[in-house]
Amino acid sequence: FATLLALAPYGPYPVMPWSTRSSAQEERGSIAGLQFLAKPPAEGTKRPYPLLLFLHGSGERGHEDGRDLGKVRQNGPWSASGAERFFLVAPQCPQDAVWPALAEQVVLLTREVLKTYELDTSRCYITGLSMGGFGAWAAAYLAPELYTAMVAVCGGFTKPLPRETSLSTMLQLAKVKPKGEDLDKLRDLPVWLFHGLKDKIVDADGSLLLYEALGGKARGFSKLRLTKYGELGHTIWSSAYKTQGLFNWLLGKRGAKPGGALASQTPKRISPPAPPATLAPAPLGPIPLAPLAAPPRAAPSDADRALQIAPELPQKLLKLLESSEASPAIPDLQDVSDDVTWDEWDTEPTGDASESDASDAPLQSLTKTKQPSRAVREARRTLSIVQQLHPLSRVQTQAGKKRPMTEELPARKK
């Protein structure tokens, strides 16, 4: 990596003009008063690299001089399978602070890392665990356009907090349902939440209430996901960052680059319209009219042929109306079509349950019912007339079942 350039101070948080290589695969530096450790992606990764910014928990806080910066490797995605496709950056929170109180510095660090290492601004992801989960939300609240997607593990929502906020005060926010107006500018941010339901450090409501406030299942599976561990407590980050498909889900999210493709396109020159061609005047006199040709007649379908080969069907139905049998069979209706869905309102709906909402499977299956043929529709309509005019209590159907005439059949689309 190239050494960080000397950058101008930004407000009360100067950007340090140095960066050192701590190992063959890592680099350490300081931006906006935050020590950070950076690790490039695996060889062969296509440039520009996507950025994954990781905010650790309270146990990995350290000295401001960076003497214990290696703590940031202990937990989180640093060694997770799949994270090697990202340019990974992990800043360290000072011992006397919490991440939500440093949201402005986190945002500044993110912007400078993107610029200095020439990373892909359309793939800038943020993740955090425990205290870092709160910090990720505070940073995203401050700059929602900066981050493409978020993974928050056993954390909760908060806006940026005052510098003197204590850890215990921040943890109490997990029990408070976020206000709708505080989430308005974050509703387009794809989020994946993780939480253990037996968490005694950060209440599980930190994720459950947030998931509900963000819209829950109505947001769609690709925009908002919640993974709950029913038998686990606070230390779920190893399981969370090993979740199959997690990093693929992140890389599938892309944001708009500053001054995107549309801004860089050269406007096309619009040629003036050509003048209309001058038409010679038509000679006066009667205009001969060509005879209109009859439109071609479409070939009859199988359903039409099925109706045509049974011309005796109306006579059979008339004889049925004049008969006095209690339960006559109607063989002509069976001859019209052998469609097994003729009596589909008696069949149990089937359908594939989706991962997001299995309870909707029966409802979804009703929209996939096979449409009846024209012959079947005509047979049903004729049978309905027979049932209304003839005083029969039951009519035998093709399947051999009997159903009361007084039962209301479901409405059918014409």
Disulfide bonds with the S-S distance in Angstrom:
none
